[in-house]
C-alpha cells in the first residue's frame, strides 16, 4: 500500500504542475525512480530498465509507464488506479534489436500532443543512446531540461515525511550500536557488517526497517581513509579504526549517521582530528537556521575548522530524504539556497586523506529555532578496548 494518503501525493503533483506552468512545460517526463516514488508511491526498484512517470500540466494525477512485469509493483505500492498505469511488453527487455523507448514514446504521444516536454536528463539509464532512441519516436525539438525541478520541491519535508525520517533515526542509532558492539580483535569484518544490516532490517519493536539501495559503508584500516568501500574478507586487529556511514530507511526515507570507532587506543593525531571535526560540526550545526544560506553553514564550519590544519576539500552536507541524497541543496561554497523550516540535511564531516581518515555525521531537521538532530548517539570519541 502507498506510504502516504492520496491527498499528500496530489498536493505534491499540484505544486509540481504550478512549477511546470511557470516554465512553459506542458508535459514532464519523470525518469528518476526516487521522483516517481515521490509523486506516486511507486516502489519497483526497477530503474535498470526504461520507465517513467508522465505528468501533464492539465491533469491531476500522473501516469506511470513501466515494464509489464512491474505492473504488480505499482499495484502494491502506488496510489494510482490501474487505468493510470501503462506498460510495454517484455520482448523489449534485453534485446539488441528493439528498444523500450519506442513503445514508451508511443504511449506518451497518445497522451500529449505538445512538444513543450520537460525531461529529467541526468536520470539513471537515460544516457545519450536512450535520449536518441526516444527522440527518434517522439518530437523533442522543443524539450526543456527539467533536472532539479522535483529535487528542490522535495527539499522541504511534510510532517508525514519527517515522521518516517525520525523513525529511521531510531533505527540507524540502533544499527550503529550493533556494529560497534561486534567489533573486537579476531572478529570478521563481514560479521560486523551483518550485525549492522540485521539491525537495519529488523528496525525497532514499533516499526520495521526498509530496503536499502546502498550497502553499508565501513572501511577498516589504519587509518580508514577510503570514502565509500564496504567490508572486506579480513578480521579485526588491534589499533585499527572503522568508519561507519549507515543509512536506515522507512518507506525509502533515509536517516544517515556516521561515526569512527577505534579498536585500541587512538593516536594523538586521531584525537586531534576528531576534535577538529567535532568543533567544525558544532559550528555548522549552530549556523543552520531558517533564513540562512547553505553557504553560510559551510563558512561557519571553515572558520572553526580551517585553522586546525586538517585538509578537507569535500562538501560538508547535502539534502537527504528519499533514497538518501535527494538532489537538493548542499552545504558548500557557492550554494546560496535559503534554508527553510522542515528541510533535512545530512551534515557530514568526512576526512579522506593519505594520512588521516575520520567521519562524523548526523541527519538534522531545520526547525523554526535552528537545527534538530535525528540521532541520539554520543558525540564523544568512540573507542573499543
Buried (B, 14 or more C-beta within 10 A) or exposed (E): EBBBEEEBBBEBBEEBBEBBEEBEBBBBBBBBBBBBBBBBBBBBBBBEBBBBBBBBBEBEBBBBBBBBEBBEBBEEBBBBEEEBBBBBEEEBBEEEEBBBBBBBBBBBEEBBEBEBBBBBBEBEEBEEEBBEBBBEBBEBEEBBEBBEBBBBBBBBBEEEBBBBBBBBBBBBBBBBBBBBEBBBBEBBBBBBBBBBBEBBBBBBEEBEBBEBBBEBBBBBBBBBBBBEEBBBEEBBEEEBBBBBBBBBBBBBBBBBBBBBBBBBEBBEEBBBBBEBBBBBBBBBBEBBBBEBBBBBBBBBBBEBBEEBEBEBEEBBBBBBBBBBBBBBBBBBEEBEBEBEBBBBBBBBBBBBBEEBBBBBBBBBBBBEEBBBBBBEBEBEBBBBE
